[in-house]
Amino acid sequence: MGLTPLAYLTRWRMLLAANRLTAGGESVADIALSLGYESEAAFSTAFKRVMGRPPRRYGRQGHPAASD
């Protein structure tokens, strides 16, 4: 895959979060805590770095087709 184990784990967690964000019904804070982040801010920073946009915007707008 070309990813380090930590990068793979982080991407996997963000994909789980993305699915939950687009399904709706959960807050960003609840998703962040359930995935092991100590704060919504830390989760939001990581999510934006991996997924290219903040989690709230991702949840509202959905996502483009995966290119990977």
Gaussian input, Z-matrix of N, CA and C with variables (Angstrom, degrees):
# hf/3-21g

backbone

0 1
 N
 C     1     B1
 C     2     B2     1     A1
 N     3     B3     2     A2     1     D1
 C     4     B4     3     A3     2     D2
 C     5     B5     4     A4     3     D3
 N     6     B6     5     A5     4     D4
 C     7     B7     6     A6     5     D5
 C     8     B8     7     A7     6     D6
 N     9     B9     8     A8     7     D7
 C    10    B10     9     A9     8     D8
 C    11    B11    10    A10     9     D9
 N    12    B12    11    A11    10    D10
 C    13    B13    12    A12    11    D11
 C    14    B14    13    A13    12    D12
 N    15    B15    14    A14    13    D13
 C    16    B16    15    A15    14    D14
 C    17    B17    16    A16    15    D15
 N    18    B18    17    A17    16    D16
 C    19    B19    18    A18    17    D17
 C    20    B20    19    A19    18    D18
 N    21    B21    20    A20    19    D19
 C    22    B22    21    A21    20    D20
 C    23    B23    22    A22    21    D21
 N    24    B24    23    A23    22    D22
 C    25    B25    24    A24    23    D23
 C    26    B26    25    A25    24    D24
 N    27    B27    26    A26    25    D25
 C    28    B28    27    A27    26    D26
 C    29    B29    28    A28    27    D27
 N    30    B30    29    A29    28    D28
 C    31    B31    30    A30    29    D29
 C    32    B32    31    A31    30    D30
 N    33    B33    32    A32    31    D31
 C    34    B34    33    A33    32    D32
 C    35    B35    34    A34    33    D33
 N    36    B36    35    A35    34    D34
 C    37    B37    36    A36    35    D35
 C    38    B38    37    A37    36    D36
 N    39    B39    38    A38    37    D37
 C    40    B40    39    A39    38    D38
 C    41    B41    40    A40    39    D39
 N    42    B42    41    A41    40    D40
 C    43    B43    42    A42    41    D41
 C    44    B44    43    A43    42    D42
 N    45    B45    44    A44    43    D43
 C    46    B46    45    A45    44    D44
 C    47    B47    46    A46    45    D45
 N    48    B48    47    A47    46    D46
 C    49    B49    48    A48    47    D47
 C    50    B50    49    A49    48    D48
 N    51    B51    50    A50    49    D49
 C    52    B52    51    A51    50    D50
 C    53    B53    52    A52    51    D51
 N    54    B54    53    A53    52    D52
 C    55    B55    54    A54    53    D53
 C    56    B56    55    A55    54    D54
 N    57    B57    56    A56    55    D55
 C    58    B58    57    A57    56    D56
 C    59    B59    58    A58    57    D57
 N    60    B60    59    A59    58    D58
 C    61    B61    60    A60    59    D59
 C    62    B62    61    A61    60    D60
 N    63    B63    62    A62    61    D61
 C    64    B64    63    A63    62    D62
 C    65    B65    64    A64    63    D63
 N    66    B66    65    A65    64    D64
 C    67    B67    66    A66    65    D65
 C    68    B68    67    A67    66    D66
 N    69    B69    68    A68    67    D67
 C    70    B70    69    A69    68    D68
 C    71    B71    70    A70    69    D69
 N    72    B72    71    A71    70    D70
 C    73    B73    72    A72    71    D71
 C    74    B74    73    A73    72    D72
 N    75    B75    74    A74    73    D73
 C    76    B76    75    A75    74    D74
 C    77    B77    76    A76    75    D75
 N    78    B78    77    A77    76    D76
 C    79    B79    78    A78    77    D77
 C    80    B80    79    A79    78    D78
 N    81    B81    80    A80    79    D79
 C    82    B82    81    A81    80    D80
 C    83    B83    82    A82    81    D81
 N    84    B84    83    A83    82    D82
 C    85    B85    84    A84    83    D83
 C    86    B86    85    A85    84    D84
 N    87    B87    86    A86    85    D85
 C    88    B88    87    A87    86    D86
 C    89    B89    88    A88    87    D87
 N    90    B90    89    A89    88    D88
 C    91    B91    90    A90    89    D89
 C    92    B92    91    A91    90    D90
 N    93    B93    92    A92    91    D91
 C    94    B94    93    A93    92    D92
 C    95    B95    94    A94    93    D93
 N    96    B96    95    A95    94    D94
 C    97    B97    96    A96    95    D95
 C    98    B98    97    A97    96    D96
 N    99    B99    98    A98    97    D97
 C   100   B100    99    A99    98    D98
 C   101   B101   100   A100    99    D99
 N   102   B102   101   A101   100   D100
 C   103   B103   102   A102   101   D101
 C   104   B104   103   A103   102   D102
 N   105   B105   104   A104   103   D103
 C   106   B106   105   A105   104   D104
 C   107   B107   106   A106   105   D105
 N   108   B108   107   A107   106   D106
 C   109   B109   108   A108   107   D107
 C   110   B110   109   A109   108   D108
 N   111   B111   110   A110   109   D109
 C   112   B112   111   A111   110   D110
 C   113   B113   112   A112   111   D111
 N   114   B114   113   A113   112   D112
 C   115   B115   114   A114   113   D113
 C   116   B116   115   A115   114   D114
 N   117   B117   116   A116   115   D115
 C   118   B118   117   A117   116   D116
 C   119   B119   118   A118   117   D117
 N   120   B120   119   A119   118   D118
 C   121   B121   120   A120   119   D119
 C   122   B122   121   A121   120   D120
 N   123   B123   122   A122   121   D121
 C   124   B124   123   A123   122   D122
 C   125   B125   124   A124   123   D123
 N   126   B126   125   A125   124   D124
 C   127   B127   126   A126   125   D125
 C   128   B128   127   A127   126   D126
 N   129   B129   128   A128   127   D127
 C   130   B130   129   A129   128   D128
 C   131   B131   130   A130   129   D129
 N   132   B132   131   A131   130   D130
 C   133   B133   132   A132   131   D131
 C   134   B134   133   A133   132   D132
 N   135   B135   134   A134   133   D133
 C   136   B136   135   A135   134   D134
 C   137   B137   136   A136   135   D135
 N   138   B138   137   A137   136   D136
 C   139   B139   138   A138   137   D137
 C   140   B140   139   A139   138   D138
 N   141   B141   140   A140   139   D139
 C   142   B142   141   A141   140   D140
 C   143   B143   142   A142   141   D141
 N   144   B144   143   A143   142   D142
 C   145   B145   144   A144   143   D143
 C   146   B146   145   A145   144   D144
 N   147   B147   146   A146   145   D145
 C   148   B148   147   A147   146   D146
 C   149   B149   148   A148   147   D147
 N   150   B150   149   A149   148   D148
 C   151   B151   150   A150   149   D149
 C   152   B152   151   A151   150   D150
 N   153   B153   152   A152   151   D151
 C   154   B154   153   A153   152   D152
 C   155   B155   154   A154   153   D153
 N   156   B156   155   A155   154   D154
 C   157   B157   156   A156   155   D155
 C   158   B158   157   A157   156   D156
 N   159   B159   158   A158   157   D157
 C   160   B160   159   A159   158   D158
 C   161   B161   160   A160   159   D159
 N   162   B162   161   A161   160   D160
 C   163   B163   162   A162   161   D161
 C   164   B164   163   A163   162   D162
 N   165   B165   164   A164   163   D163
 C   166   B166   165   A165   164   D164
 C   167   B167   166   A166   165   D165
 N   168   B168   167   A167   166   D166
 C   169   B169   168   A168   167   D167
 C   170   B170   169   A169   168   D168
 N   171   B171   170   A170   169   D169
 C   172   B172   171   A171   170   D170
 C   173   B173   172   A172   171   D171
 N   174   B174   173   A173   172   D172
 C   175   B175   174   A174   173   D173
 C   176   B176   175   A175   174   D174
 N   177   B177   176   A176   175   D175
 C   178   B178   177   A177   176   D176
 C   179   B179   178   A178   177   D177
 N   180   B180   179   A179   178   D178
 C   181   B181   180   A180   179   D179
 C   182   B182   181   A181   180   D180
 N   183   B183   182   A182   181   D181
 C   184   B184   183   A183   182   D182
 C   185   B185   184   A184   183   D183
 N   186   B186   185   A185   184   D184
 C   187   B187   186   A186   185   D185
 C   188   B188   187   A187   186   D186
 N   189   B189   188   A188   187   D187
 C   190   B190   189   A189   188   D188
 C   191   B191   190   A190   189   D189
 N   192   B192   191   A191   190   D190
 C   193   B193   192   A192   191   D191
 C   194   B194   193   A193   192   D192
 N   195   B195   194   A194   193   D193
 C   196   B196   195   A195   194   D194
 C   197   B197   196   A196   195   D195
 N   198   B198   197   A197   196   D196
 C   199   B199   198   A198   197   D197
 C   200   B200   199   A199   198   D198
 N   201   B201   200   A200   199   D199
 C   202   B202   201   A201   200   D200
 C   203   B203   202   A202   201   D201

   B1=1.4412
   B2=1.5192
   B3=1.2941
   B4=1.4468
   B5=1.5163
   B6=1.3316
   B7=1.4630
   B8=1.5135
   B9=1.3130
   B10=1.4623
   B11=1.5291
   B12=1.3285
   B13=1.4626
   B14=1.5314
   B15=1.3232
   B16=1.4610
   B17=1.5303
   B18=1.3179
   B19=1.4678
   B20=1.5270
   B21=1.3242
   B22=1.4643
   B23=1.5245
   B24=1.3190
   B25=1.4649
   B26=1.5252
   B27=1.3142
   B28=1.4601
   B29=1.5255
   B30=1.3165
   B31=1.4743
   B32=1.5291
   B33=1.3051
   B34=1.4597
   B35=1.5298
   B36=1.3420
   B37=1.4624
   B38=1.5286
   B39=1.3243
   B40=1.4584
   B41=1.5274
   B42=1.3214
   B43=1.4651
   B44=1.5274
   B45=1.3307
   B46=1.4637
   B47=1.5268
   B48=1.3160
   B49=1.4665
   B50=1.5273
   B51=1.3163
   B52=1.4616
   B53=1.5245
   B54=1.3130
   B55=1.4660
   B56=1.5176
   B57=1.3090
   B58=1.4556
   B59=1.5276
   B60=1.3240
   B61=1.4643
   B62=1.5225
   B63=1.3176
   B64=1.4583
   B65=1.5267
   B66=1.3277
   B67=1.4678
   B68=1.5232
   B69=1.3316
   B70=1.4670
   B71=1.5148
   B72=1.3071
   B73=1.4572
   B74=1.5128
   B75=1.3200
   B76=1.4647
   B77=1.5251
   B78=1.3054
   B79=1.4605
   B80=1.5267
   B81=1.3164
   B82=1.4601
   B83=1.5284
   B84=1.3191
   B85=1.4689
   B86=1.5291
   B87=1.3299
   B88=1.4654
   B89=1.5222
   B90=1.3095
   B91=1.4637
   B92=1.5234
   B93=1.3217
   B94=1.4670
   B95=1.5310
   B96=1.3067
   B97=1.4644
   B98=1.5238
   B99=1.3148
   B100=1.4626
   B101=1.5275
   B102=1.3306
   B103=1.4579
   B104=1.5262
   B105=1.3228
   B106=1.4523
   B107=1.5116
   B108=1.3192
   B109=1.4599
   B110=1.5202
   B111=1.3233
   B112=1.4594
   B113=1.5202
   B114=1.3277
   B115=1.4565
   B116=1.5157
   B117=1.3131
   B118=1.4603
   B119=1.5204
   B120=1.3279
   B121=1.4671
   B122=1.5268
   B123=1.3262
   B124=1.4658
   B125=1.5202
   B126=1.3289
   B127=1.4584
   B128=1.5276
   B129=1.3207
   B130=1.4619
   B131=1.5239
   B132=1.3160
   B133=1.4652
   B134=1.5224
   B135=1.3273
   B136=1.4613
   B137=1.5254
   B138=1.3207
   B139=1.4615
   B140=1.5297
   B141=1.3086
   B142=1.4695
   B143=1.5248
   B144=1.3191
   B145=1.4657
   B146=1.5351
   B147=1.3252
   B148=1.4613
   B149=1.5197
   B150=1.3283
   B151=1.4632
   B152=1.5298
   B153=1.3276
   B154=1.4564
   B155=1.5169
   B156=1.3157
   B157=1.4697
   B158=1.5240
   B159=1.3189
   B160=1.4698
   B161=1.5312
   B162=1.3255
   B163=1.4677
   B164=1.5208
   B165=1.3087
   B166=1.4741
   B167=1.5259
   B168=1.3085
   B169=1.4639
   B170=1.5293
   B171=1.3056
   B172=1.4569
   B173=1.5238
   B174=1.3250
   B175=1.4503
   B176=1.5125
   B177=1.3234
   B178=1.4703
   B179=1.5220
   B180=1.3457
   B181=1.4531
   B182=1.5218
   B183=1.3080
   B184=1.4573
   B185=1.5234
   B186=1.2940
   B187=1.4553
   B188=1.5167
   B189=1.3367
   B190=1.4618
   B191=1.5202
   B192=1.2916
   B193=1.4673
   B194=1.5156
   B195=1.3028
   B196=1.4651
   B197=1.5299
   B198=1.3181
   B199=1.4554
   B200=1.5154
   B201=1.3279
   B202=1.4743
   B203=1.5049
   A1=112.11
   A2=118.24
   A3=119.77
   A4=114.72
   A5=118.06
   A6=122.17
   A7=110.02
   A8=115.27
   A9=118.97
   A10=107.73
   A11=117.96
   A12=119.48
   A13=113.20
   A14=117.31
   A15=120.25
   A16=111.35
   A17=117.30
   A18=120.58
   A19=110.48
   A20=117.21
   A21=121.14
   A22=110.47
   A23=116.49
   A24=120.98
   A25=111.07
   A26=116.76
   A27=120.89
   A28=110.55
   A29=117.16
   A30=120.61
   A31=110.88
   A32=117.20
   A33=121.65
   A34=110.83
   A35=116.38
   A36=120.78
   A37=111.26
   A38=117.00
   A39=120.33
   A40=111.42
   A41=117.85
   A42=120.39
   A43=110.94
   A44=116.98
   A45=120.13
   A46=110.40
   A47=115.38
   A48=120.41
   A49=110.70
   A50=116.90
   A51=120.98
   A52=110.96
   A53=117.06
   A54=120.24
   A55=111.04
   A56=116.89
   A57=120.98
   A58=111.49
   A59=117.10
   A60=120.60
   A61=111.16
   A62=117.40
   A63=119.95
   A64=111.59
   A65=117.45
   A66=120.64
   A67=110.96
   A68=116.28
   A69=121.46
   A70=112.01
   A71=115.00
   A72=120.82
   A73=115.72
   A74=118.14
   A75=121.23
   A76=109.03
   A77=115.22
   A78=118.99
   A79=109.93
   A80=115.36
   A81=120.91
   A82=109.58
   A83=116.97
   A84=120.64
   A85=111.19
   A86=117.51
   A87=120.65
   A88=111.41
   A89=116.45
   A90=120.46
   A91=110.05
   A92=116.64
   A93=121.32
   A94=110.84
   A95=116.86
   A96=120.23
   A97=111.52
   A98=117.45
   A99=120.09
   A100=112.35
   A101=116.95
   A102=120.73
   A103=112.81
   A104=116.65
   A105=120.38
   A106=116.50
   A107=117.90
   A108=120.30
   A109=109.29
   A110=116.28
   A111=120.64
   A112=112.60
   A113=116.70
   A114=119.37
   A115=110.24
   A116=114.28
   A117=120.18
   A118=110.33
   A119=117.10
   A120=121.09
   A121=111.40
   A122=117.57
   A123=120.90
   A124=110.49
   A125=116.41
   A126=121.16
   A127=110.38
   A128=117.13
   A129=121.29
   A130=111.59
   A131=116.78
   A132=121.36
   A133=110.74
   A134=116.84
   A135=121.00
   A136=110.88
   A137=117.04
   A138=120.87
   A139=110.40
   A140=116.63
   A141=120.67
   A142=111.03
   A143=117.02
   A144=120.96
   A145=110.65
   A146=117.27
   A147=121.04
   A148=112.75
   A149=117.25
   A150=121.13
   A151=113.93
   A152=117.36
   A153=120.14
   A154=116.61
   A155=118.02
   A156=121.07
   A157=108.67
   A158=116.93
   A159=120.32
   A160=111.23
   A161=117.16
   A162=120.14
   A163=114.41
   A164=118.68
   A165=119.69
   A166=111.04
   A167=116.19
   A168=120.16
   A169=110.48
   A170=116.69
   A171=121.58
   A172=110.58
   A173=116.02
   A174=120.75
   A175=112.66
   A176=117.51
   A177=122.13
   A178=112.17
   A179=116.15
   A180=120.05
   A181=113.81
   A182=117.35
   A183=119.04
   A184=110.52
   A185=116.52
   A186=119.52
   A187=110.31
   A188=115.96
   A189=119.56
   A190=109.96
   A191=117.63
   A192=121.59
   A193=109.61
   A194=115.73
   A195=120.38
   A196=109.66
   A197=114.63
   A198=119.69
   A199=112.03
   A200=117.18
   A201=121.00
   A202=111.56
   D1=-22.00
   D2=178.51
   D3=82.12
   D4=12.19
   D5=178.93
   D6=-114.57
   D7=147.87
   D8=172.00
   D9=-69.98
   D10=160.44
   D11=178.31
   D12=-56.29
   D13=-40.14
   D14=179.65
   D15=-67.60
   D16=-40.85
   D17=178.23
   D18=-65.37
   D19=-39.02
   D20=177.59
   D21=-62.79
   D22=-46.48
   D23=179.67
   D24=-61.87
   D25=-44.30
   D26=179.56
   D27=-61.65
   D28=-45.53
   D29=179.32
   D30=-63.03
   D31=-41.95
   D32=178.43
   D33=-60.22
   D34=-45.43
   D35=178.38
   D36=-61.80
   D37=-40.11
   D38=179.95
   D39=-69.10
   D40=-34.48
   D41=175.85
   D42=-67.06
   D43=-38.64
   D44=174.13
   D45=-61.04
   D46=-45.83
   D47=179.58
   D48=-62.13
   D49=-42.39
   D50=-179.33
   D51=-60.24
   D52=-42.65
   D53=177.76
   D54=-61.36
   D55=-41.75
   D56=-179.49
   D57=-70.30
   D58=-35.42
   D59=178.55
   D60=-66.00
   D61=-42.07
   D62=-178.19
   D63=-74.94
   D64=-24.86
   D65=177.12
   D66=-72.47
   D67=-27.73
   D68=179.57
   D69=77.97
   D70=174.96
   D71=176.89
   D72=90.42
   D73=-11.33
   D74=179.35
   D75=-123.97
   D76=145.20
   D77=176.91
   D78=-80.36
   D79=158.22
   D80=176.56
   D81=-60.15
   D82=-40.22
   D83=-179.88
   D84=-62.26
   D85=-42.64
   D86=179.26
   D87=-64.31
   D88=-42.37
   D89=178.35
   D90=-63.44
   D91=-45.40
   D92=-179.36
   D93=-58.01
   D94=-48.80
   D95=-178.89
   D96=-64.69
   D97=-38.89
   D98=-178.54
   D99=-68.99
   D100=-23.28
   D101=178.77
   D102=-95.08
   D103=5.89
   D104=173.07
   D105=96.79
   D106=8.06
   D107=177.22
   D108=-86.00
   D109=140.82
   D110=-177.45
   D111=-79.05
   D112=-19.22
   D113=179.76
   D114=-147.26
   D115=156.13
   D116=175.98
   D117=-64.14
   D118=-36.04
   D119=-179.36
   D120=-63.89
   D121=-44.07
   D122=179.01
   D123=-63.13
   D124=-42.97
   D125=178.05
   D126=-62.73
   D127=-46.72
   D128=-177.94
   D129=-60.19
   D130=-40.78
   D131=178.06
   D132=-63.15
   D133=-47.04
   D134=179.42
   D135=-65.09
   D136=-42.04
   D137=-178.98
   D138=-61.76
   D139=-45.93
   D140=-179.94
   D141=-62.68
   D142=-39.92
   D143=179.84
   D144=-63.42
   D145=-41.73
   D146=-176.13
   D147=-83.78
   D148=-42.13
   D149=-171.37
   D150=-99.21
   D151=-10.14
   D152=174.17
   D153=89.97
   D154=-4.69
   D155=175.93
   D156=-155.55
   D157=157.59
   D158=-178.78
   D159=-63.11
   D160=152.70
   D161=-176.88
   D162=-60.12
   D163=-38.08
   D164=179.67
   D165=-63.79
   D166=-42.39
   D167=178.78
   D168=-67.54
   D169=-39.58
   D170=178.08
   D171=-60.75
   D172=-44.45
   D173=-179.42
   D174=-63.92
   D175=-37.36
   D176=-179.83
   D177=-74.88
   D178=-39.61
   D179=-171.13
   D180=-100.29
   D181=-7.26
   D182=-175.54
   D183=74.62
   D184=-157.63
   D185=-175.77
   D186=-143.57
   D187=152.60
   D188=175.48
   D189=-73.68
   D190=165.37
   D191=176.75
   D192=-58.42
   D193=140.60
   D194=-178.39
   D195=-66.58
   D196=138.57
   D197=179.41
   D198=-103.29
   D199=-3.22
   D200=-179.03
   D201=-96.26

